[in-house]
Amino acid sequence: MSSESTEVWTGWYRDRRGAEAIVITADGRRIATRIRGVEYTGGAGFAALRAAEESGGLPLAGCVLEWDLPLPVVVDGTPQQAGLSCLLALGEALSDGSPERVDLQLTLHCGGAAYESGLAGGDFDQALDRILRQLPPGASFGRRLLEAA
């Protein structure tokens, strides 16, 4: 994904107050979402979403985010359609506002099989690498989702 394009993924936000549909936008370097009227943005990591300074500047905590996105897989030079299901659980806020824990679970649905990352802390690239190691030799993802800032 180039920095000139913006992708939009839909998903759900849940916390003690309930659930709501969300839209996540990604331009290759930054991600953003709006939750209960507050804009959250972050660099190339979903676990680093923070409110805008005028809204307190605190990171997300005490919630779960779920979303799906397309992620083609290339096997033997042939692209295959695949989808990535993402589940990010952020623990309750510590005294500095950061979540006490960050658990990221990715599941790739490709070719009738599901490949899971297991819990990966909050590192999206590490979770994707765990999935990639389960794919057939020579397989690769058809694109990058986020670039390092």
C-alpha positions in Angstrom: 0.0 0.0 0.0 1.5 3.3 -0.9 1.3 6.4 1.2 -0.8 8.1 -1.6 -3.7 5.6 -1.1 -6.0 5.3 1.9 -7.7 2.1 2.9 -10.8 1.9 4.9 -11.6 -1.1 7.1 -14.8 -1.6 9.1 -15.0 -3.2 12.5 -16.2 -3.1 16.1 -15.2 -1.4 19.3 -16.3 -2.8 22.6 -15.8 -1.8 26.2 -17.8 -1.8 29.4 -20.2 0.8 28.1 -21.1 -1.3 25.1 -20.2 -1.8 21.4 -20.2 0.4 18.4 -19.3 0.0 14.7 -16.0 1.8 13.8 -14.2 2.7 10.6 -10.4 2.4 10.6 -8.5 4.4 7.9 -4.8 3.6 7.0 -2.7 5.6 4.6 0.4 3.3 4.8 2.1 5.2 7.6 -0.7 6.2 10.0 -4.0 4.7 11.2 -7.0 6.5 12.6 -10.4 5.8 13.9 -13.2 7.7 15.6 -14.7 6.2 18.8 -17.6 7.9 20.6 -16.8 11.2 18.8 -13.1 11.1 19.7 -10.5 10.8 17.0 -7.6 8.3 17.7 -4.5 8.2 15.5 -1.3 6.2 15.6 1.8 5.4 13.7 2.4 2.0 12.1 1.0 0.2 15.1 -2.6 -0.4 16.0 -1.8 -0.7 19.7 -0.4 2.9 19.7 -3.7 4.7 18.9 -4.0 7.9 21.0 -6.6 10.5 21.3 -5.9 13.9 19.8 -4.3 16.4 22.3 -7.5 18.4 22.5 -9.3 15.2 23.6 -6.8 14.4 26.4 -4.1 12.7 24.3 -4.5 9.4 26.1 -4.0 6.0 24.4 -6.9 3.6 24.0 -7.2 1.2 27.0 -9.8 -1.1 28.5 -11.3 -2.1 25.2 -11.4 -4.6 22.3 -11.1 -3.7 18.6 -12.1 -6.2 15.9 -11.8 -5.7 12.1 -11.2 -7.6 8.9 -9.2 -6.6 5.9 -8.2 -8.1 2.5 -4.6 -9.4 2.4 -3.7 -11.3 -0.8 -1.3 -14.2 -0.6 1.1 -15.0 -3.5 1.9 -18.7 -3.9 4.2 -19.8 -6.7 3.8 -16.4 -8.4 -0.1 -16.6 -8.3 -2.0 -14.2 -6.1 -4.8 -15.7 -4.0 -7.6 -13.7 -2.3 -7.3 -13.9 1.4 -8.7 -12.1 4.4 -7.1 -11.1 7.7 -9.3 -11.1 10.8 -7.8 -8.9 13.6 -8.6 -8.8 17.3 -6.8 -6.3 19.5 -7.5 -6.4 23.3 -6.2 -3.5 25.3 -6.1 -3.9 29.1 -7.2 -1.3 31.7 -5.3 1.9 31.9 -2.3 2.2 34.1 -1.5 5.5 36.0 0.1 6.9 32.8 -3.0 6.0 30.7 -1.2 3.2 28.8 -3.0 -0.2 28.7 -1.7 -2.7 31.2 -1.5 -5.3 28.4 -1.8 -5.4 24.7 -2.9 -8.7 23.0 -3.1 -8.9 19.3 -4.5 -12.0 17.5 -4.5 -12.3 13.7 -6.1 -15.0 11.7 -5.5 -15.3 7.9 -8.3 -17.1 6.0 -6.8 -18.4 2.7 -7.5 -21.3 0.5 -10.0 -22.8 2.8 -7.6 -22.8 5.8 -7.1 -20.5 8.8 -3.6 -19.5 10.0 -3.4 -18.0 13.4 -0.7 -15.8 14.9 -1.3 -16.6 18.5 -1.0 -13.7 20.9 1.6 -11.3 19.7 1.8 -8.6 22.3 0.8 -5.7 20.0 3.3 -6.0 17.3 1.4 -6.3 14.0 4.5 -7.2 11.9 5.5 -9.9 14.4 2.0 -11.4 14.2 2.1 -11.4 10.4 5.5 -13.0 10.4 4.1 -15.8 12.6 1.4 -16.4 10.1 3.8 -16.2 7.1 5.9 -19.0 8.6 2.9 -21.3 8.5 2.2 -20.8 4.8 3.7 -23.0 2.1 7.4 -22.4 1.3 7.8 -19.5 -1.1 4.4 -17.9 -0.2 4.4 -14.2 0.6 1.9 -11.5 1.3 0.8 -9.6 -1.8 1.4 -6.2 -0.2 2.5 -4.4 3.0 -0.2 -3.0 5.2 1.8 -0.5 7.2 5.3 0.9 6.7 7.6 1.9 9.6 7.5 5.6 10.2 
